[in-house]
Amino acid sequence: MNNALRFLIAACPLALLTAACTGAPAGTGDTEASEPSAPAPADAGPETVLFTGDSIAVGQSLPLAAAFAETPVAFHSIAAEGGGNVVGPFSEENWETLPGEIEEAAPDVVVYQITTYDWGTREEQARGYGRLADTAADAGADLVIVTAPPIRPDDFYAPHMDDLARAPEVAREVARDSAGRVVVLDATTVWGEEYSREREGLADRSPDGIHTCPQGAARFTDWLLDELAGLYPGFAPPRAQDWAEGDWAADDHFAAC
């Protein structure tokens, strides 16, 4: 049994594996800010989910793929190492291919995890998130924006921490103006307010201060599946026992853990 599954089962006995195993109730993503713009609950679950973001999301896409493989929902990830952002450095290069990738995937739901490259002014961030919302809508998809885990900034990130702190607020403003096509989920319930290397004595985040380890990625997956079930009651998340002990935890992406 790998540490990801061991932690989920130990933290949530009787298979009550909800709300990232924190004891928080289901649907605790930023309710005050997101409820007015949340998509109306769908009787049928999504048929296709597209996940995107930076290298943090690359790691999280591994257990997400394993989990969605246990459901009827198709899952695709276009998360990118060193990019994947819709505002800030490299975003113009990303926008050259992103609309086509979204259209090709034909998703019902696009999940964008705010990246560590979402730098820029409030106006630039609003344009980036608004453009993503419009692109998802043109493809017939809802947009779910997820806040990023807190990082331990090095010299590269230190000058941009104010921008990163502002990004969720700007995303919520875009959501409120989206006529119900965009919702923002606050993942603080998974990660806490500050970067923490360990959780319950096990590696949760990478020692680089940025990425996640298998346990953290599994906890995020469990939380996100539960949040999607709250938005789309027709979607039934699989049991953690069915996906958390897969080969994904041995991927080279987690080598530093």
Backbone bond lengths (Angstrom), bond angles and torsions (degrees), N, CA, C in turn:
res aa  C-N    CA-C-N  psi(-1)  N-CA   C-N-CA  omega(-1)  CA-C   N-CA-C  phi
1 M - - - 1.466 - - 1.526 108.75 -
2 N 1.352 118.32 124.68 1.454 118.79 -179.97 1.523 111.49 -78.29
3 N 1.335 115.92 167.63 1.459 120.59 -175.09 1.512 112.37 -63.30
4 A 1.348 117.37 -31.96 1.459 119.91 -179.11 1.522 110.93 -62.28
5 L 1.322 116.83 -48.94 1.460 120.14 -179.92 1.528 110.18 -69.96
6 R 1.344 117.50 -40.71 1.461 120.19 -179.87 1.531 110.59 -58.60
7 F 1.333 116.39 -41.95 1.458 119.20 -179.51 1.522 111.09 -67.17
8 L 1.335 117.52 -43.79 1.456 119.96 -178.14 1.517 111.77 -62.06
9 I 1.316 116.78 -43.11 1.460 120.31 -179.04 1.525 110.61 -69.60
10 A 1.345 117.01 -42.15 1.467 120.01 -178.41 1.519 111.33 -66.82
11 A 1.335 116.77 -38.35 1.464 120.06 -176.96 1.512 111.99 -77.78
12 C 1.333 117.32 -25.38 1.456 121.35 -175.65 1.515 110.32 -132.29
13 P 1.311 118.95 75.78 1.456 120.53 -179.59 1.510 111.56 -62.83
14 L 1.319 114.78 164.59 1.463 123.27 -178.58 1.510 112.07 62.32
15 A 1.340 115.61 21.40 1.464 122.25 176.41 1.512 112.49 60.89
16 L 1.320 117.76 26.20 1.460 120.12 175.02 1.522 107.69 -85.45
17 L 1.326 116.00 65.08 1.449 121.91 -170.75 1.523 109.16 -90.18
18 T 1.327 115.97 77.53 1.457 119.96 -177.32 1.505 109.98 -128.67
19 A 1.343 114.22 162.99 1.462 122.22 175.24 1.520 112.05 50.72
20 A 1.339 115.61 45.08 1.461 122.58 176.63 1.509 113.05 58.14
21 C 1.343 116.87 24.64 1.458 122.57 178.11 1.511 112.40 59.12
22 T 1.315 117.37 31.46 1.454 120.02 179.39 1.505 111.94 -99.04
23 G 1.339 117.91 -6.24 1.446 120.86 -174.60 1.510 111.70 88.91
24 A 1.351 118.02 -4.77 1.458 120.67 177.72 1.505 109.56 -76.45
25 P 1.330 118.98 149.88 1.449 121.24 179.41 1.504 111.28 -69.45
26 A 1.311 115.43 158.33 1.461 119.89 178.30 1.508 109.51 -61.74
27 G 1.373 114.56 150.13 1.450 119.61 175.64 1.510 113.03 76.43
28 T 1.357 118.21 32.36 1.446 120.05 -177.55 1.511 112.43 -93.62
29 G 1.304 119.09 11.24 1.451 119.84 172.95 1.509 109.70 -64.85
30 D 1.296 118.93 131.10 1.454 130.88 -179.99 1.520 114.30 -3.30
31 T 1.309 118.05 68.88 1.455 122.20 -171.36 1.506 112.65 -65.62
32 E 1.328 118.11 -41.44 1.456 119.28 -176.05 1.513 111.19 -62.47
33 A 1.364 115.91 -42.12 1.450 119.16 -176.70 1.511 112.19 -81.60
34 S 1.342 118.44 -32.10 1.454 119.28 -169.21 1.521 113.97 -97.93
35 E 1.317 119.02 -21.82 1.449 119.91 -174.68 1.522 113.58 -56.70
36 P 1.369 119.34 -41.64 1.460 117.73 -178.14 1.516 113.35 -62.94
37 S 1.355 117.87 -24.95 1.451 119.70 -176.51 1.514 112.92 -112.02
38 A 1.323 117.99 8.09 1.461 120.36 -177.46 1.520 110.55 -70.29
39 P 1.334 116.81 142.65 1.462 118.57 175.19 1.523 110.63 -58.74
40 A 1.305 116.92 147.10 1.455 120.41 176.64 1.523 109.17 -63.11
41 P 1.331 118.34 138.78 1.459 120.00 179.35 1.522 111.60 -54.21
42 A 1.314 115.26 134.12 1.466 120.69 -177.90 1.516 109.40 -100.36
43 D 1.345 116.05 132.10 1.459 119.51 177.96 1.522 110.70 -62.21
44 A 1.329 116.17 -38.57 1.460 120.82 177.66 1.515 109.11 -97.86
45 G 1.301 116.69 141.22 1.459 119.85 177.31 1.511 111.12 -73.34
46 P 1.321 117.85 166.44 1.462 120.55 177.33 1.518 111.29 -64.92
47 E 1.314 115.29 150.61 1.454 120.17 176.16 1.526 111.69 -91.23
48 T 1.346 116.24 -30.18 1.461 120.65 -177.76 1.516 109.53 -142.07
49 V 1.323 116.67 131.61 1.457 123.47 176.75 1.523 108.27 -118.25
50 L 1.327 115.95 130.44 1.459 122.15 176.44 1.523 108.20 -111.42
51 F 1.317 117.00 128.86 1.461 122.99 -176.34 1.513 108.97 -114.55
52 T 1.333 116.86 134.10 1.454 119.81 -179.39 1.511 110.82 -145.75
53 G 1.315 115.45 158.65 1.453 122.80 -176.88 1.521 109.20 159.35
54 D 1.330 116.70 -159.73 1.457 120.60 -176.47 1.526 111.21 -97.67
55 S 1.331 117.24 -155.19 1.464 119.87 -175.76 1.523 112.31 -67.73
56 I 1.332 118.13 -25.14 1.468 118.93 173.08 1.522 109.04 -61.40
57 A 1.321 115.76 -45.38 1.468 120.53 179.20 1.521 111.71 -65.87
58 V 1.338 117.51 -30.13 1.471 119.86 176.45 1.528 109.40 -56.81
59 G 1.334 116.64 -47.48 1.459 119.43 179.00 1.512 112.71 -64.45
60 Q 1.320 116.73 -39.64 1.460 120.12 -179.28 1.528 111.75 -71.25
61 S 1.317 116.53 -24.99 1.468 119.29 179.57 1.523 112.02 -65.95
62 L 1.337 117.70 -21.96 1.461 120.59 -176.58 1.536 111.67 -68.39
63 P 1.346 120.04 -53.81 1.463 117.98 175.14 1.524 112.58 -69.60
64 L 1.332 117.62 -29.19 1.460 118.72 176.67 1.525 110.55 -61.89
65 A 1.328 117.05 -43.33 1.460 120.03 178.35 1.524 110.86 -61.99
66 A 1.335 116.54 -41.72 1.462 119.94 178.92 1.519 111.12 -64.27
67 A 1.332 116.51 -39.13 1.462 119.86 -179.38 1.520 111.55 -69.45
68 F 1.321 117.26 -47.37 1.458 119.52 -178.74 1.529 111.69 -66.32
69 A 1.340 117.51 -23.97 1.464 120.07 176.76 1.521 111.38 -64.60
70 E 1.340 116.69 -18.33 1.463 120.74 177.49 1.528 112.30 -91.12
71 T 1.325 116.93 8.53 1.468 122.34 -179.13 1.523 109.35 -127.08
72 P 1.327 117.37 171.72 1.462 119.37 174.86 1.526 113.11 -78.27
73 V 1.311 118.36 -2.33 1.460 122.45 -174.00 1.525 110.31 -85.52
74 A 1.326 116.23 128.50 1.460 120.81 174.72 1.525 109.19 -75.66
75 F 1.319 116.09 138.94 1.463 121.01 -179.00 1.514 109.46 -127.58
76 H 1.327 115.19 131.82 1.461 121.20 176.34 1.523 108.67 -130.72
77 S 1.321 116.93 141.37 1.455 121.17 175.57 1.521 109.34 -120.77
78 I 1.328 114.99 131.94 1.467 120.68 172.42 1.537 108.64 -120.16
79 A 1.339 116.27 22.61 1.462 120.17 175.55 1.520 108.69 -59.53
80 A 1.329 116.38 146.04 1.458 120.35 -170.43 1.521 111.87 -129.84
81 E 1.310 115.74 138.06 1.455 120.78 172.68 1.530 109.03 -67.17
82 G 1.318 116.56 131.45 1.459 120.28 175.24 1.505 115.14 69.33
83 G 1.318 117.98 23.47 1.462 119.75 -179.47 1.504 110.98 -177.19
84 G 1.342 115.55 -131.81 1.449 120.50 -179.88 1.506 113.95 79.14
85 N 1.328 117.51 0.98 1.454 121.72 -175.71 1.523 112.03 -87.58
86 V 1.338 115.78 158.08 1.461 121.62 -179.78 1.514 111.71 -109.90
87 V 1.312 117.09 1.84 1.461 123.44 174.79 1.513 106.49 -148.99
88 G 1.338 116.86 149.90 1.456 119.38 178.60 1.519 112.37 94.94
89 P 1.346 117.18 -166.81 1.467 120.83 -176.43 1.523 111.18 -61.42
90 F 1.307 115.59 142.47 1.466 124.30 178.89 1.530 112.74 73.18
91 S 1.325 118.73 -4.55 1.467 118.59 -175.13 1.528 112.07 -67.87
92 E 1.324 117.27 -35.45 1.472 118.48 -179.77 1.523 110.39 -63.70
93 E 1.338 116.44 -38.40 1.462 119.00 175.94 1.526 110.44 -64.27
94 N 1.323 116.83 -39.62 1.461 120.64 179.29 1.516 110.93 -64.45
95 W 1.335 116.73 -39.40 1.465 120.09 -178.56 1.522 112.48 -67.86
96 E 1.326 118.39 -17.29 1.459 120.40 177.01 1.518 111.86 -66.27
97 T 1.344 116.44 -27.22 1.466 119.99 -176.80 1.524 113.56 -117.90
98 L 1.343 117.76 -20.52 1.454 120.76 -171.64 1.532 113.82 -59.69
99 P 1.327 120.51 -47.91 1.472 118.42 -179.89 1.526 112.83 -57.57
100 G 1.323 116.77 -39.99 1.453 119.70 179.10 1.514 112.36 -67.74
101 E 1.334 117.02 -37.00 1.464 120.55 178.58 1.524 110.75 -66.12
102 I 1.326 116.43 -40.58 1.462 119.57 178.21 1.522 110.39 -66.31
103 E 1.313 116.99 -44.82 1.467 120.28 179.93 1.522 111.23 -62.01
104 E 1.335 116.90 -41.27 1.467 120.61 -178.54 1.520 111.68 -65.41
105 A 1.335 116.68 -37.31 1.464 120.33 -179.58 1.523 112.34 -71.90
106 A 1.329 116.81 -23.69 1.472 122.37 -179.32 1.524 111.68 49.38
107 P 1.336 117.76 53.98 1.468 119.47 -175.68 1.521 112.51 -80.35
108 D 1.314 115.39 158.62 1.457 121.62 166.69 1.522 110.28 -88.60
109 V 1.344 115.33 -28.62 1.458 121.91 -178.19 1.525 108.66 -136.52
110 V 1.328 116.08 128.82 1.463 122.09 170.16 1.525 106.99 -105.43
111 V 1.327 116.94 123.37 1.462 122.08 176.99 1.523 107.56 -107.10
112 Y 1.336 115.70 115.62 1.467 121.39 178.84 1.517 109.01 -112.21
113 Q 1.329 116.63 115.63 1.454 119.52 173.29 1.520 108.06 -87.09
114 I 1.329 116.71 122.06 1.456 121.38 177.75 1.524 109.04 -50.08
115 T 1.318 116.36 134.78 1.455 120.17 -172.99 1.522 111.90 -99.10
116 T 1.313 115.08 167.74 1.462 120.52 176.76 1.524 111.67 -78.39
117 Y 1.334 116.21 3.30 1.462 120.95 176.10 1.531 112.21 -110.86
118 D 1.308 118.13 10.53 1.464 120.41 -177.68 1.527 111.22 -78.45
119 W 1.334 114.97 54.41 1.454 121.41 -179.02 1.526 109.42 -84.80
120 G 1.324 115.89 156.05 1.452 120.61 175.78 1.520 110.71 143.77
121 T 1.307 115.23 174.13 1.446 120.55 176.01 1.526 109.82 -71.06
122 R 1.329 116.02 167.96 1.460 120.27 175.53 1.527 110.56 -55.42
123 E 1.321 116.39 -42.37 1.465 120.09 -178.40 1.529 111.09 -65.88
124 E 1.334 116.79 -40.78 1.464 119.82 179.53 1.520 110.76 -66.47
125 Q 1.303 117.30 -40.74 1.464 120.15 177.75 1.524 110.83 -64.40
126 A 1.325 116.57 -42.38 1.466 119.91 179.57 1.526 110.69 -62.50
127 R 1.331 117.11 -39.68 1.474 119.34 178.30 1.525 110.65 -64.73
128 G 1.328 116.60 -41.48 1.464 119.50 -178.85 1.514 111.99 -64.94
129 Y 1.321 117.65 -47.48 1.459 120.65 -179.55 1.522 111.40 -69.76
130 G 1.327 116.03 -36.07 1.457 118.49 176.72 1.520 111.69 -65.81
131 R 1.314 116.37 -39.64 1.466 120.02 177.90 1.520 110.83 -64.30
132 L 1.331 116.50 -39.36 1.462 119.63 178.00 1.521 110.51 -65.61
133 A 1.335 117.10 -41.17 1.466 120.57 177.93 1.525 110.51 -61.01
134 D 1.322 117.17 -43.49 1.464 120.48 179.67 1.529 111.30 -66.04
135 T 1.333 116.20 -39.25 1.466 120.14 -179.74 1.521 110.79 -65.84
136 A 1.328 116.66 -42.30 1.460 119.92 176.73 1.523 110.72 -63.35
137 A 1.336 116.87 -43.46 1.462 120.41 -179.62 1.518 111.06 -62.74
138 D 1.335 117.03 -39.96 1.473 120.37 178.42 1.524 111.13 -61.59
139 A 1.340 116.54 -28.22 1.465 121.02 178.53 1.530 111.60 -89.20
140 G 1.332 117.11 2.40 1.458 121.12 179.32 1.512 113.97 79.74
141 A 1.346 116.73 23.99 1.465 120.60 -175.13 1.523 111.68 -116.66
142 D 1.329 115.38 149.80 1.452 121.61 166.07 1.525 108.18 -77.42
143 L 1.319 115.91 155.61 1.460 121.17 175.55 1.519 109.42 -115.09
144 V 1.330 115.99 125.35 1.457 122.42 174.43 1.524 106.88 -113.23
145 I 1.329 116.35 114.47 1.462 121.73 177.47 1.524 108.18 -98.18
146 V 1.325 115.99 128.84 1.463 121.96 -177.90 1.525 108.61 -114.27
147 T 1.320 116.90 133.68 1.460 119.54 178.12 1.526 110.53 -68.38
148 A 1.313 115.38 151.59 1.461 121.50 -177.26 1.523 110.78 -83.74
149 P 1.334 117.14 155.64 1.464 118.83 173.93 1.522 110.51 -66.53
150 P 1.326 118.52 147.85 1.464 119.87 177.39 1.520 110.63 -64.15
151 I 1.322 116.00 147.70 1.460 120.42 -178.38 1.527 109.96 -118.06
152 R 1.324 114.46 162.36 1.458 121.21 171.17 1.519 106.14 -99.94
153 P 1.326 117.93 100.62 1.464 119.82 -169.22 1.524 113.32 -69.22
154 D 1.326 115.66 138.31 1.452 121.52 170.32 1.526 107.94 -98.63
155 D 1.313 117.29 -167.87 1.462 120.33 -178.16 1.524 111.91 -63.25
156 F 1.332 116.92 -28.28 1.461 121.05 -179.60 1.525 111.01 -68.38
157 Y 1.330 116.42 -41.85 1.461 120.55 -174.98 1.524 114.25 -91.56
158 A 1.325 117.41 -23.50 1.462 120.62 -172.15 1.532 113.76 -52.07
159 P 1.348 120.18 -41.53 1.467 118.97 -178.50 1.529 113.66 -69.27
160 H 1.326 118.24 -10.25 1.463 121.00 -172.10 1.525 113.37 -113.81
161 M 1.316 117.20 9.20 1.457 119.33 -174.64 1.523 112.58 -67.21
162 D 1.320 118.30 -32.64 1.466 119.66 176.74 1.521 110.65 -63.84
163 D 1.334 116.64 -40.24 1.468 120.40 178.22 1.522 110.44 -63.50
164 L 1.333 116.28 -44.18 1.460 119.77 -178.72 1.526 111.31 -66.66
165 A 1.325 116.84 -35.26 1.464 120.10 178.05 1.525 111.14 -67.57
166 R 1.341 116.85 -31.31 1.461 121.43 -178.94 1.528 112.76 -79.39
167 A 1.318 117.90 -24.52 1.461 121.91 -171.20 1.530 113.56 -55.07
168 P 1.340 120.63 -46.64 1.468 118.66 179.49 1.522 113.27 -61.61
169 E 1.325 116.52 -36.91 1.469 119.95 178.75 1.523 110.65 -63.10
170 V 1.325 116.35 -43.28 1.459 119.92 178.95 1.526 110.43 -65.86
171 A 1.332 116.51 -40.46 1.466 119.61 177.96 1.522 110.97 -59.41
172 R 1.326 117.37 -39.33 1.466 120.67 178.79 1.524 111.33 -65.63
173 E 1.326 116.55 -36.68 1.460 119.64 177.07 1.528 110.36 -63.52
174 V 1.316 116.64 -41.74 1.465 120.72 176.75 1.525 110.07 -63.05
175 A 1.339 116.40 -41.31 1.462 120.30 179.86 1.522 111.20 -61.77
176 R 1.325 116.98 -41.40 1.464 119.99 -178.11 1.518 112.24 -65.01
177 D 1.335 116.25 -24.19 1.462 120.47 -179.61 1.527 112.67 -98.60
178 S 1.321 117.11 12.26 1.468 119.95 -168.78 1.518 114.42 -97.42
179 A 1.319 118.10 4.50 1.471 121.27 -179.12 1.530 111.40 57.31
180 G 1.329 116.19 36.84 1.454 119.99 173.50 1.504 116.37 83.93
181 R 1.339 118.74 9.30 1.461 120.29 -178.95 1.523 112.91 -95.97
182 V 1.328 117.42 -6.08 1.464 120.74 -176.31 1.520 108.87 -131.81
183 V 1.332 116.63 138.65 1.462 122.53 172.68 1.519 108.04 -133.07
184 V 1.327 116.30 144.60 1.460 121.87 176.98 1.522 108.44 -111.30
185 L 1.322 116.49 127.15 1.459 122.65 177.72 1.522 109.05 -107.19
186 D 1.310 115.81 129.49 1.458 121.91 179.91 1.523 109.39 -92.13
187 A 1.328 116.04 111.87 1.464 121.34 -176.90 1.522 113.03 -86.19
188 T 1.337 117.76 12.55 1.461 119.62 177.62 1.524 111.79 -58.14
189 T 1.339 116.12 -30.24 1.463 119.13 178.42 1.525 111.77 -62.30
190 V 1.331 117.13 -23.24 1.467 121.21 177.63 1.534 110.64 -85.36
191 W 1.340 115.72 -47.52 1.460 119.94 -166.47 1.524 114.54 -102.41
192 G 1.319 118.09 -19.25 1.454 119.90 -170.88 1.521 110.56 83.28
193 E 1.310 115.74 -178.78 1.465 121.57 -175.99 1.521 112.66 -82.06
194 E 1.332 117.96 -23.44 1.454 121.70 -176.05 1.529 110.19 -132.11
195 Y 1.334 114.40 155.64 1.462 120.46 177.01 1.522 110.03 -58.42
196 S 1.321 116.20 133.26 1.463 121.88 176.17 1.518 108.57 -136.94
197 R 1.304 116.21 122.76 1.472 121.86 -175.69 1.530 111.82 -65.04
198 E 1.335 117.47 -41.33 1.457 120.94 -174.55 1.518 111.47 -121.46
199 R 1.314 114.67 156.81 1.454 122.36 172.53 1.520 107.15 -138.86
200 E 1.309 116.13 125.29 1.467 121.08 -177.54 1.528 111.64 52.87
201 G 1.343 116.02 36.81 1.450 121.12 175.28 1.517 115.60 79.81
202 L 1.329 117.68 3.44 1.461 121.89 -179.55 1.517 110.38 -118.06
203 A 1.336 116.26 150.78 1.461 120.98 -179.19 1.525 110.44 -63.52
204 D 1.323 116.29 122.82 1.456 122.46 -179.08 1.526 111.53 -112.00
205 R 1.332 115.57 -34.67 1.455 122.31 -179.75 1.521 108.93 -126.92
206 S 1.303 115.77 154.35 1.454 121.46 179.75 1.529 110.68 -67.18
207 P 1.336 117.94 148.40 1.469 120.03 176.48 1.519 112.99 -64.94
208 D 1.348 118.84 -11.44 1.463 119.62 177.61 1.528 112.60 -73.35
209 G 1.340 117.48 -6.66 1.452 120.75 178.16 1.514 114.24 83.26
210 I 1.319 117.30 3.05 1.467 120.80 -174.08 1.527 111.63 -122.71
211 H 1.315 116.86 -55.64 1.459 121.54 -167.34 1.534 112.32 -87.32
212 T 1.317 115.04 176.95 1.459 120.62 179.34 1.527 110.08 -108.09
213 C 1.308 115.16 157.05 1.456 122.50 170.99 1.527 108.76 -97.51
214 P 1.332 118.54 170.61 1.468 119.22 -177.84 1.522 113.87 -52.89
215 Q 1.340 117.25 -40.67 1.461 118.38 179.96 1.522 111.23 -61.58
216 G 1.328 117.41 -45.86 1.460 120.37 179.69 1.510 111.78 -64.86
217 A 1.332 116.47 -41.91 1.462 119.96 179.32 1.525 111.00 -63.28
218 A 1.343 116.54 -36.47 1.465 120.40 178.42 1.523 110.79 -68.46
219 R 1.333 116.62 -42.18 1.463 119.27 179.00 1.522 110.76 -63.36
220 F 1.334 116.23 -41.00 1.461 120.05 176.78 1.525 111.09 -61.72
221 T 1.323 116.26 -44.09 1.464 120.80 179.58 1.515 111.28 -59.43
222 D 1.326 116.33 -46.95 1.455 120.41 -179.58 1.527 110.82 -60.46
223 W 1.331 116.26 -42.41 1.471 121.50 178.77 1.528 111.51 -64.78
224 L 1.346 116.41 -47.35 1.461 119.17 -177.14 1.526 111.50 -64.56
225 L 1.320 117.28 -40.68 1.462 119.93 177.39 1.526 110.41 -58.85
226 D 1.308 116.44 -41.79 1.455 120.41 -179.96 1.528 111.37 -67.05
227 E 1.325 117.05 -39.32 1.466 120.88 177.26 1.523 110.81 -64.55
228 L 1.312 117.79 -40.90 1.471 120.66 178.24 1.518 110.98 -65.20
229 A 1.330 116.52 -36.15 1.461 119.43 176.58 1.522 110.82 -64.63
230 G 1.335 117.00 -31.93 1.452 119.79 176.51 1.515 112.40 -69.95
231 L 1.317 116.57 -36.01 1.466 120.66 178.02 1.514 111.91 -77.25
232 Y 1.323 116.14 -33.48 1.471 122.07 -175.92 1.527 108.64 -129.28
233 P 1.333 117.48 86.37 1.469 120.60 -174.49 1.523 114.06 -58.17
234 G 1.327 118.27 -19.25 1.453 119.85 177.11 1.518 113.40 -74.60
235 F 1.344 116.60 -9.06 1.461 120.86 179.13 1.519 109.69 -92.82
236 A 1.321 116.95 125.21 1.465 122.63 179.51 1.530 109.14 -108.88
237 P 1.328 118.66 110.24 1.465 120.35 179.54 1.524 111.29 -62.93
238 P 1.316 117.54 144.33 1.471 119.94 176.19 1.526 110.51 -74.98
239 R 1.333 116.01 161.40 1.459 120.49 175.13 1.527 109.90 -67.67
240 A 1.321 116.51 142.35 1.464 119.86 178.44 1.525 111.36 -58.10
241 Q 1.338 116.71 -33.88 1.468 119.51 179.83 1.524 112.10 -60.30
242 D 1.335 116.97 -21.56 1.458 120.09 -176.66 1.522 113.50 -85.79
243 W 1.343 117.18 -12.55 1.467 117.89 -177.01 1.532 114.37 -135.63
244 A 1.332 119.00 -24.48 1.460 119.93 -169.72 1.525 113.41 -71.86
245 E 1.333 118.18 -19.68 1.462 120.69 -176.64 1.528 112.00 -100.19
246 G 1.326 116.42 24.88 1.452 119.72 -177.89 1.518 113.30 -81.15
247 D 1.335 115.15 176.05 1.458 121.39 -179.49 1.525 112.35 -67.41
248 W 1.332 117.96 -15.35 1.454 121.01 -176.78 1.538 111.65 -55.11
249 A 1.333 118.01 -31.56 1.466 120.72 -176.08 1.526 112.48 -68.11
250 A 1.324 116.95 -17.22 1.464 121.15 179.13 1.519 112.64 -93.45
251 D 1.333 117.74 6.28 1.464 121.34 -177.96 1.522 110.10 -62.58
252 D 1.334 115.44 147.45 1.448 121.03 -179.38 1.530 113.31 -60.57
253 H 1.327 116.14 -20.61 1.462 119.53 178.76 1.527 111.06 -58.03
254 F 1.321 116.91 -28.70 1.463 121.55 -177.45 1.524 112.72 -98.60
255 A 1.328 117.89 16.55 1.460 121.26 -172.90 1.529 112.19 -58.97
256 A 1.332 118.53 -34.38 1.457 121.24 -177.62 1.523 112.88 -71.48
257 C 1.337 116.72 -14.35 1.474 119.88 -177.39 1.514 111.77 -73.88
